[in-house]
Each structure stands twice: as C-alpha cells, then as structure tokens.
Amino acid sequence: AAAEPNDFLHWLLNEERERAPLPAIRRDLLPSWGVVHRLDVGTSGPLFCARTYLGWAFASLQLSSLRTIKEYVCLCHGWLQAAPDSVIDLPLEPRGRRSTAAARGHRAVTTVAA
C-alpha cells in the first residue's frame, strides 16, 4: 500500500487545491509530495515546500550539501541582557530538547540589534 501524507500535509494539499490547480509534485509520493524539509523539527518549525520537481531537486541538493543558511528574527519585549548591537558567537550542542553552549558544538551566531 502506498504511504499517505500526514494530517498536516493533507490540510496543506487541500488548502492549495482550493486556490489553484494542484501541481503534479503535490500528488507524488517519491518527492514527499513536494515537502523538502521541516525546519526545526523539534519546534513548530515551518515546512519548506517546492511547487515543481526542479525546485524540489534544487532545494534538496542545497540542504543536503549544507549550502543553506537559516536566519531567524526574534522580536523581544522587555529586558535583554546582551548589549544592543552586539554579536553572540557561541557553538551550540543539543542536550535533549534544548541546546547549550559547548566547545564542540555547531557554530551559532546571534546578532543583537536594538
């Protein structure tokens, strides 16, 4: 039996179908119905989806060859300990559901702007 997309993917496919004809990739199991990657799986990260086979192949190649850069923007209200307009450059290592600074961790750079 063929695999079926999960509930969220069903919702996504149905939402898109209502707005426009469904691209062929959205009906195809092999490229995961066009889903390239789930950003930040441990959180409620967004899905990175392609609308074409070429887009899916290109995005998948970029991700697997580590040629992508994730950029996050966080809006804070209240007190922030870091000095305004500073850079926090600490490697992070996963520890359960969280990450902590660790010498052998993955490079992580945070720019604080006020």
N, CA, C and O atoms as a GROMACS GRO file, in nm:
protein
  456
    1ALA      N    1   0.083  -0.118   0.000
    1ALA     CA    2   0.000   0.000   0.000
    1ALA      C    3   0.088   0.125   0.000
    1ALA      O    4   0.190   0.129   0.068
    2ALA      N    5   0.047   0.223  -0.075
    2ALA     CA    6   0.124   0.349  -0.083
    2ALA      C    7   0.110   0.427   0.046
    2ALA      O    8   0.006   0.425   0.111
    3ALA      N    9   0.216   0.495   0.082
    3ALA     CA   10   0.214   0.580   0.201
    3ALA      C   11   0.121   0.698   0.177
    3ALA      O   12   0.103   0.742   0.064
    4GLU      N   13   0.064   0.749   0.282
    4GLU     CA   14  -0.025   0.864   0.275
    4GLU      C   15   0.039   0.981   0.348
    4GLU      O   16   0.109   0.960   0.447
    5PRO      N   17   0.015   1.104   0.302
    5PRO     CA   18   0.068   1.218   0.375
    5PRO      C   19   0.001   1.229   0.511
    5PRO      O   20  -0.113   1.184   0.528
    6ASN      N   21   0.070   1.287   0.609
    6ASN     CA   22   0.012   1.300   0.742
    6ASN      C   23  -0.099   1.404   0.742
    6ASN      O   24  -0.126   1.467   0.640
    7ASP      N   25  -0.165   1.422   0.857
    7ASP     CA   26  -0.280   1.513   0.865
    7ASP      C   27  -0.246   1.655   0.822
    7ASP      O   28  -0.322   1.719   0.749
    8PHE      N   29  -0.130   1.706   0.867
    8PHE     CA   30  -0.094   1.842   0.830
    8PHE      C   31  -0.073   1.853   0.680
    8PHE      O   32  -0.114   1.951   0.618
    9LEU      N   33  -0.009   1.753   0.622
    9LEU     CA   34   0.016   1.756   0.479
    9LEU      C   35  -0.115   1.748   0.402
    9LEU      O   36  -0.130   1.814   0.299
   10HIS      N   37  -0.211   1.668   0.450
   10HIS     CA   38  -0.344   1.664   0.387
   10HIS      C   39  -0.405   1.803   0.388
   10HIS      O   40  -0.460   1.848   0.287
   11TRP      N   41  -0.396   1.871   0.501
   11TRP     CA   42  -0.452   2.006   0.512
   11TRP      C   43  -0.384   2.099   0.412
   11TRP      O   44  -0.451   2.175   0.342
   12LEU      N   45  -0.251   2.093   0.406
   12LEU     CA   46  -0.175   2.178   0.315
   12LEU      C   47  -0.216   2.153   0.170
   12LEU      O   48  -0.238   2.247   0.094
   13LEU      N   49  -0.226   2.027   0.132
   13LEU     CA   50  -0.263   1.993  -0.005
   13LEU      C   51  -0.404   2.042  -0.037
   13LEU      O   52  -0.428   2.094  -0.146
   14ASN      N   53  -0.496   2.026   0.056
   14ASN     CA   54  -0.634   2.070   0.034
   14ASN      C   55  -0.643   2.222   0.026
   14ASN      O   56  -0.718   2.274  -0.057
   15GLU      N   57  -0.570   2.294   0.111
   15GLU     CA   58  -0.569   2.440   0.106
   15GLU      C   59  -0.520   2.489  -0.029
   15GLU      O   60  -0.580   2.578  -0.089
   16GLU      N   61  -0.413   2.430  -0.076
   16GLU     CA   62  -0.356   2.472  -0.204
   16GLU      C   63  -0.450   2.438  -0.319
   16GLU      O   64  -0.463   2.515  -0.414
   17ARG      N   65  -0.515   2.324  -0.311
   17ARG     CA   66  -0.606   2.279  -0.417
   17ARG      C   67  -0.721   2.377  -0.435
   17ARG      O   68  -0.770   2.396  -0.546
   18GLU      N   69  -0.766   2.440  -0.325
   18GLU     CA   70  -0.878   2.533  -0.334
   18GLU      C   71  -0.838   2.663  -0.404
   18GLU      O   72  -0.924   2.729  -0.462
   19ARG      N   73  -0.711   2.699  -0.401
   19ARG     CA   74  -0.667   2.825  -0.461
   19ARG      C   75  -0.628   2.811  -0.607
   19ARG      O   76  -0.646   2.905  -0.684
   20ALA      N   77  -0.575   2.698  -0.647
   20ALA     CA   78  -0.526   2.680  -0.783
   20ALA      C   79  -0.515   2.531  -0.812
   20ALA      O   80  -0.518   2.450  -0.720
   21PRO      N   81  -0.503   2.495  -0.940
   21PRO     CA   82  -0.483   2.353  -0.971
   21PRO      C   83  -0.359   2.300  -0.899
   21PRO      O   84  -0.257   2.368  -0.890
   22LEU      N   85  -0.368   2.179  -0.847
   22LEU     CA   86  -0.260   2.119  -0.771
   22LEU      C   87  -0.143   2.083  -0.862
   22LEU      O   88  -0.163   2.011  -0.960
   23PRO      N   89  -0.020   2.132  -0.833
   23PRO     CA   90   0.096   2.094  -0.916
   23PRO      C   91   0.117   1.943  -0.909
   23PRO      O   92   0.083   1.879  -0.810
   24ALA      N   93   0.174   1.887  -1.014
   24ALA     CA   94   0.194   1.742  -1.021
   24ALA      C   95   0.275   1.690  -0.903
   24ALA      O   96   0.249   1.580  -0.854
   25ILE      N   97   0.373   1.766  -0.857
   25ILE     CA   98   0.458   1.720  -0.747
   25ILE      C   99   0.377   1.698  -0.619
   25ILE      O  100   0.415   1.616  -0.536
   26ARG      N  101   0.267   1.770  -0.603
   26ARG     CA  102   0.184   1.757  -0.483
   26ARG      C  103   0.105   1.626  -0.480
   26ARG      O  104   0.043   1.592  -0.379
   27ARG      N  105   0.107   1.552  -0.592
   27ARG     CA  106   0.037   1.423  -0.596
   27ARG      C  107   0.135   1.307  -0.599
   27ARG      O  108   0.093   1.193  -0.619
   28ASP      N  109   0.263   1.334  -0.579
   28ASP     CA  110   0.368   1.234  -0.598
   28ASP      C  111   0.436   1.197  -0.466
   28ASP      O  112   0.491   1.284  -0.398
   29LEU      N  113   0.432   1.069  -0.430
   29LEU     CA  114   0.493   1.020  -0.306
   29LEU      C  115   0.646   1.030  -0.310
   29LEU      O  116   0.706   1.066  -0.208
   30LEU      N  117   0.708   1.001  -0.424
   30LEU     CA  118   0.854   0.993  -0.430
   30LEU      C  119   0.924   1.118  -0.377
   30LEU      O  120   1.015   1.106  -0.295
   31PRO      N  121   0.885   1.238  -0.421
   31PRO     CA  122   0.948   1.357  -0.362
   31PRO      C  123   0.870   1.410  -0.242
   31PRO      O  124   0.867   1.530  -0.218
   32SER      N  125   0.809   1.321  -0.166
   32SER     CA  126   0.736   1.358  -0.043
   32SER      C  127   0.631   1.465  -0.067
   32SER      O  128   0.616   1.556   0.015
   33TRP      N  129   0.560   1.455  -0.176
   33TRP     CA  130   0.453   1.548  -0.210
   33TRP      C  131   0.502   1.692  -0.219
   33TRP      O  132   0.424   1.785  -0.201
   34GLY      N  133   0.631   1.711  -0.247
   34GLY     CA  134   0.687   1.844  -0.262
   34GLY      C  135   0.749   1.902  -0.136
   34GLY      O  136   0.809   2.009  -0.140
   35VAL      N  137   0.735   1.831  -0.024
   35VAL     CA  138   0.794   1.881   0.100
   35VAL      C  139   0.945   1.855   0.097
   35VAL      O  140   0.988   1.741   0.085
   36VAL      N  141   1.023   1.961   0.106
   36VAL     CA  142   1.168   1.950   0.100
   36VAL      C  143   1.225   1.921   0.238
   36VAL      O  144   1.310   1.833   0.253
   37HIS      N  145   1.179   1.995   0.338
   37HIS     CA  146   1.239   1.983   0.471
   37HIS      C  147   1.147   2.046   0.575
   37HIS      O  148   1.075   2.142   0.546
   38ARG      N  149   1.150   1.993   0.694
   38ARG     CA  150   1.081   2.055   0.807
   38ARG      C  151   1.187   2.130   0.885
   38ARG      O  152   1.273   2.068   0.948
   39LEU      N  153   1.182   2.261   0.882
   39LEU     CA  154   1.280   2.343   0.953
   39LEU      C  155   1.256   2.332   1.102
   39LEU      O  156   1.143   2.348   1.148
   40ASP      N  157   1.359   2.305   1.177
   40ASP     CA  158   1.350   2.296   1.322
   40ASP      C  159   1.243   2.197   1.367
   40ASP      O  160   1.142   2.236   1.425
   41VAL      N  161   1.266   2.071   1.339
   41VAL     CA  162   1.172   1.964   1.371
   41VAL      C  163   1.134   1.963   1.518
   41VAL      O  164   1.020   1.933   1.552
   42GLY      N  165   1.227   1.996   1.606
   42GLY     CA  166   1.200   1.993   1.750
   42GLY      C  167   1.104   2.100   1.797
   42GLY      O  168   1.056   2.094   1.910
   43THR      N  169   1.075   2.198   1.712
   43THR     CA  170   0.980   2.303   1.747
   43THR      C  171   0.865   2.295   1.649
   43THR      O  172   0.848   2.194   1.580
   44SER      N  173   0.788   2.399   1.642
   44SER     CA  174   0.679   2.401   1.545
   44SER      C  175   0.727   2.466   1.416
   44SER      O  176   0.658   2.550   1.358
   45GLY      N  177   0.845   2.426   1.374
   45GLY     CA  178   0.909   2.486   1.257
   45GLY      C  179   0.827   2.474   1.131
   45GLY      O  180   0.747   2.381   1.116
   46PRO      N  181   0.846   2.568   1.039
   46PRO     CA  182   0.770   2.567   0.914
   46PRO      C  183   0.818   2.458   0.819
   46PRO      O  184   0.929   2.405   0.832
   47LEU      N  185   0.733   2.425   0.724
   47LEU     CA  186   0.769   2.331   0.618
   47LEU      C  187   0.826   2.407   0.500
   47LEU      O  188   0.777   2.514   0.464
   48PHE      N  189   0.929   2.354   0.441
   48PHE     CA  190   0.990   2.410   0.322
   48PHE      C  191   0.937   2.326   0.207
   48PHE      O  192   0.976   2.210   0.193
   49CYS      N  193   0.849   2.381   0.123
   49CYS     CA  194   0.783   2.306   0.016
   49CYS      C  195   0.821   2.361  -0.121
   49CYS      O  196   0.846   2.480  -0.137
   50ALA      N  197   0.825   2.271  -0.218
   50ALA     CA  198   0.852   2.310  -0.357
   50ALA      C  199   0.725   2.294  -0.438
   50ALA      O  200   0.641   2.209  -0.409
   51ARG      N  201   0.711   2.376  -0.541
   51ARG     CA  202   0.594   2.368  -0.628
   51ARG      C  203   0.625   2.293  -0.757
   51ARG      O  204   0.534   2.256  -0.831
   52THR      N  205   0.754   2.270  -0.785
   52THR     CA  206   0.793   2.199  -0.907
   52THR      C  207   0.897   2.093  -0.873
   52THR      O  208   0.961   2.099  -0.768
   53TYR      N  209   0.915   1.998  -0.963
   53TYR     CA  210   1.018   1.895  -0.943
   53TYR      C  211   1.157   1.957  -0.945
   53TYR      O  212   1.243   1.920  -0.864
   54LEU      N  213   1.180   2.052  -1.035
   54LEU     CA  214   1.310   2.117  -1.041
   54LEU      C  215   1.338   2.194  -0.911
   54LEU      O  216   1.449   2.188  -0.858
   55GLY      N  217   1.238   2.264  -0.861
   55GLY     CA  218   1.254   2.337  -0.735
   55GLY      C  219   1.283   2.242  -0.620
   55GLY      O  220   1.366   2.271  -0.534
   56TRP      N  221   1.213   2.129  -0.617
   56TRP     CA  222   1.234   2.029  -0.511
   56TRP      C  223   1.376   1.973  -0.517
   56TRP      O  224   1.443   1.962  -0.415
   57ALA      N  225   1.421   1.938  -0.638
   57ALA     CA  226   1.555   1.880  -0.654
   57ALA      C  227   1.662   1.982  -0.616
   57ALA      O  228   1.758   1.948  -0.546
   58PHE      N  229   1.646   2.106  -0.660
   58PHE     CA  230   1.745   2.209  -0.630
   58PHE      C  231   1.750   2.238  -0.480
   58PHE      O  232   1.859   2.244  -0.422
   59ALA      N  233   1.635   2.255  -0.417
   59ALA     CA  234   1.631   2.284  -0.273
   59ALA      C  235   1.686   2.166  -0.192
   59ALA      O  236   1.758   2.186  -0.094
   60SER      N  237   1.651   2.044  -0.232
   60SER     CA  238   1.702   1.925  -0.162
   60SER      C  239   1.853   1.917  -0.171
   60SER      O  240   1.920   1.884  -0.074
   61LEU      N  241   1.907   1.947  -0.288
   61LEU     CA  242   2.052   1.945  -0.308
   61LEU      C  243   2.119   2.052  -0.222
   61LEU      O  244   2.222   2.026  -0.159
   62GLN      N  245   2.062   2.171  -0.218
   62GLN     CA  246   2.119   2.279  -0.137
   62GLN      C  247   2.121   2.241   0.011
   62GLN      O  248   2.220   2.266   0.080
   63LEU      N  249   2.014   2.181   0.060
   63LEU     CA  250   2.007   2.142   0.201
   63LEU      C  251   2.106   2.030   0.231
   63LEU      O  252   2.176   2.035   0.332
   64SER      N  253   2.110   1.928   0.145
   64SER     CA  254   2.197   1.814   0.174
   64SER      C  255   2.346   1.849   0.162
   64SER      O  256   2.430   1.784   0.224
   65SER      N  257   2.378   1.951   0.083
   65SER     CA  258   2.518   1.992   0.070
   65SER      C  259   2.554   2.104   0.169
   65SER      O  260   2.661   2.163   0.160
   66LEU      N  261   2.463   2.131   0.262
   66LEU     CA  262   2.484   2.233   0.366
   66LEU      C  263   2.517   2.370   0.308
   66LEU      O  264   2.600   2.443   0.361
   67ARG      N  265   2.450   2.404   0.198
   67ARG     CA  266   2.472   2.534   0.133
   67ARG      C  267   2.362   2.633   0.166
   67ARG      O  268   2.351   2.737   0.101
   68THR      N  269   2.281   2.603   0.264
   68THR     CA  270   2.173   2.694   0.304
   68THR      C  271   2.209   2.761   0.436
   68THR      O  272   2.285   2.707   0.516
   69ILE      N  273   2.155   2.876   0.456
   69ILE     CA  274   2.174   2.949   0.581
   69ILE      C  275   2.036   2.980   0.637
   69ILE      O  276   1.951   3.035   0.567
   70LYS      N  277   2.014   2.944   0.762
   70LYS     CA  278   1.888   2.976   0.828
   70LYS      C  279   1.905   3.109   0.900
   70LYS      O  280   2.003   3.129   0.972
   71GLU      N  281   1.811   3.197   0.881
   71GLU     CA  282   1.815   3.326   0.951
   71GLU      C  283   1.686   3.340   1.029
   71GLU      O  284   1.577   3.327   0.974
   72TYR      N  285   1.698   3.367   1.157
   72TYR     CA  286   1.583   3.381   1.245
   72TYR      C  287   1.573   3.525   1.293
   72TYR      O  288   1.674   3.590   1.318
   73VAL      N  289   1.453   3.573   1.305
   73VAL     CA  290   1.430   3.706   1.360
   73VAL      C  291   1.340   3.689   1.481
   73VAL      O  292   1.237   3.623   1.474
   74CYS      N  293   1.380   3.749   1.592
   74CYS     CA  294   1.304   3.738   1.716
   74CYS      C  295   1.275   3.879   1.766
   74CYS      O  296   1.367   3.959   1.783
   75LEU      N  297   1.151   3.909   1.790
   75LEU     CA  298   1.111   4.038   1.845
   75LEU      C  299   1.092   4.020   1.995
   75LEU      O  300   1.012   3.938   2.039
   76CYS      N  301   1.167   4.097   2.074
   76CYS     CA  302   1.161   4.085   2.220
   76CYS      C  303   1.098   4.209   2.281
   76CYS      O  304   1.115   4.320   2.231
   77HIS      N  305   1.025   4.188   2.387
   77HIS     CA  306   0.968   4.299   2.463
   77HIS      C  307   1.015   4.283   2.607
   77HIS      O  308   0.994   4.178   2.667
   78GLY      N  309   1.079   4.384   2.661
   78GLY     CA  310   1.129   4.372   2.797
   78GLY      C  311   1.280   4.380   2.800
   78GLY      O  312   1.341   4.436   2.709
   79TRP      N  313   1.340   4.326   2.903
   79TRP     CA  314   1.484   4.336   2.928
   79TRP      C  315   1.559   4.228   2.853
   79TRP      O  316   1.522   4.111   2.857
   80LEU      N  317   1.665   4.268   2.784
   80LEU     CA  318   1.753   4.174   2.715
   80LEU      C  319   1.893   4.195   2.770
   80LEU      O  320   1.946   4.306   2.764
   81GLN      N  321   1.954   4.090   2.824
   81GLN     CA  322   2.084   4.103   2.889
   81GLN      C  323   2.198   4.138   2.795
   81GLN      O  324   2.292   4.206   2.836
   82ALA      N  325   2.192   4.094   2.672
   82ALA     CA  326   2.300   4.124   2.578
   82ALA      C  327   2.300   4.273   2.545
   82ALA      O  328   2.195   4.336   2.538
   83ALA      N  329   2.418   4.327   2.524
   83ALA     CA  330   2.429   4.468   2.489
   83ALA      C  331   2.370   4.491   2.350
   83ALA      O  332   2.385   4.407   2.262
   84PRO      N  333   2.303   4.605   2.330
   84PRO     CA  334   2.248   4.634   2.197
   84PRO      C  335   2.359   4.635   2.093
   84PRO      O  336   2.473   4.672   2.122
   85ASP      N  337   2.326   4.596   1.973
   85ASP     CA  338   2.420   4.592   1.861
   85ASP      C  339   2.545   4.511   1.893
   85ASP      O  340   2.657   4.555   1.869
   86SER      N  341   2.525   4.392   1.948
   86SER     CA  342   2.637   4.303   1.979
   86SER      C  343   2.619   4.171   1.905
   86SER      O  344   2.514   4.143   1.848
   87VAL      N  345   2.724   4.090   1.906
   87VAL     CA  346   2.721   3.960   1.840
   87VAL      C  347   2.755   3.853   1.944
   87VAL      O  348   2.853   3.864   2.016
   88ILE      N  349   2.671   3.750   1.950
   88ILE     CA  350   2.696   3.635   2.037
   88ILE      C  351   2.740   3.521   1.946
   88ILE      O  352   2.661   3.471   1.866
   89ASP      N  353   2.865   3.481   1.958
   89ASP     CA  354   2.921   3.377   1.870
   89ASP      C  355   2.966   3.260   1.958
   89ASP      O  356   3.081   3.252   1.999
   90LEU      N  357   2.871   3.169   1.985
   90LEU     CA  358   2.898   3.053   2.070
   90LEU      C  359   2.852   2.926   2.000
   90LEU      O  360   2.740   2.922   1.949
   91PRO      N  361   2.936   2.824   1.997
   91PRO     CA  362   2.890   2.696   1.940
   91PRO      C  363   2.785   2.633   2.032
   91PRO      O  364   2.796   2.640   2.154
   92LEU      N  365   2.684   2.572   1.971
   92LEU     CA  366   2.576   2.510   2.047
   92LEU      C  367   2.574   2.360   2.026
   92LEU      O  368   2.602   2.310   1.917
   93GLU      N  369   2.540   2.288   2.132
   93GLU     CA  370   2.530   2.142   2.128
   93GLU      C  371   2.393   2.101   2.179
   93GLU      O  372   2.349   2.150   2.284
   94PRO      N  373   2.324   2.012   2.107
   94PRO     CA  374   2.193   1.968   2.154
   94PRO      C  375   2.203   1.891   2.285
   94PRO      O  376   2.290   1.806   2.302
   95ARG      N  377   2.115   1.921   2.376
   95ARG     CA  378   2.104   1.849   2.504
   95ARG      C  379   1.956   1.824   2.527
   95ARG      O  380   1.885   1.909   2.582
   96GLY      N  381   1.910   1.710   2.485
   96GLY     CA  382   1.766   1.682   2.494
   96GLY      C  383   1.691   1.772   2.398
   96GLY      O  384   1.724   1.777   2.279
   97ARG      N  385   1.591   1.842   2.449
   97ARG     CA  386   1.512   1.931   2.364
   97ARG      C  387   1.569   2.072   2.355
   97ARG      O  388   1.514   2.156   2.284
   98ARG      N  389   1.678   2.098   2.424
   98ARG     CA  390   1.739   2.230   2.423
   98ARG      C  391   1.882   2.222   2.373
   98ARG      O  392   1.937   2.113   2.356
   99SER      N  393   1.942   2.336   2.350
   99SER     CA  394   2.083   2.343   2.312
   99SER      C  395   2.157   2.426   2.415
   99SER      O  396   2.101   2.520   2.472
  100THR      N  397   2.282   2.391   2.438
  100THR     CA  398   2.366   2.468   2.530
  100THR      C  399   2.499   2.499   2.463
  100THR      O  400   2.541   2.430   2.370
  101ALA      N  401   2.564   2.604   2.512
  101ALA     CA  402   2.695   2.640   2.458
  101ALA      C  403   2.794   2.529   2.491
  101ALA      O  404   2.800   2.482   2.605
  102ALA      N  405   2.871   2.487   2.393
  102ALA     CA  406   2.970   2.381   2.412
  102ALA      C  407   3.081   2.398   2.309
  102ALA      O  408   3.054   2.428   2.193
  103ALA      N  409   3.203   2.378   2.351
  103ALA     CA  410   3.319   2.398   2.263
  103ALA      C  411   3.311   2.314   2.136
  103ALA      O  412   3.355   2.359   2.030
  104ARG      N  413   3.256   2.193   2.144
  104ARG     CA  414   3.250   2.104   2.027
  104ARG      C  415   3.115   2.109   1.957
  104ARG      O  416   3.084   2.023   1.874
  105GLY      N  417   3.034   2.209   1.988
  105GLY     CA  418   2.902   2.220   1.927
  105GLY      C  419   2.907   2.277   1.785
  105GLY      O  420   3.014   2.305   1.732
  106HIS      N  421   2.788   2.294   1.726
  106HIS     CA  422   2.775   2.352   1.593
  106HIS      C  423   2.783   2.504   1.604
  106HIS      O  424   2.736   2.563   1.701
  107ARG      N  425   2.843   2.566   1.504
  107ARG     CA  426   2.858   2.711   1.507
  107ARG      C  427   2.721   2.778   1.508
  107ARG      O  428   2.632   2.740   1.432
  108ALA      N  429   2.705   2.877   1.594
  108ALA     CA  430   2.581   2.955   1.602
  108ALA      C  431   2.618   3.100   1.631
  108ALA      O  432   2.689   3.129   1.727
  109VAL      N  433   2.569   3.189   1.547
  109VAL     CA  434   2.598   3.331   1.564
  109VAL      C  435   2.465   3.405   1.578
  109VAL      O  436   2.375   3.387   1.496
  110THR      N  437   2.454   3.487   1.681
  110THR     CA  438   2.334   3.567   1.704
  110THR      C  439   2.374   3.714   1.704
  110THR      O  440   2.463   3.755   1.778
  111THR      N  441   2.309   3.793   1.621
  111THR     CA  442   2.332   3.937   1.617
  111THR      C  443   2.218   4.005   1.692
  111THR      O  444   2.102   3.985   1.659
  112VAL      N  445   2.253   4.084   1.792
  112VAL     CA  446   2.152   4.155   1.872
  112VAL      C  447   2.150   4.299   1.824
  112VAL      O  448   2.252   4.368   1.825
  113ALA      N  449   2.034   4.344   1.781
  113ALA     CA  450   2.019   4.483   1.736
  113ALA      C  451   1.908   4.549   1.816
  113ALA      O  452   1.805   4.488   1.843
  114ALA      N  453   1.931   4.673   1.855
  114ALA     CA  454   1.830   4.745   1.932
  114ALA      C  455   1.788   4.870   1.859
  114ALA      O  456   1.703   4.945   1.908
   0.00000   0.00000   0.00000
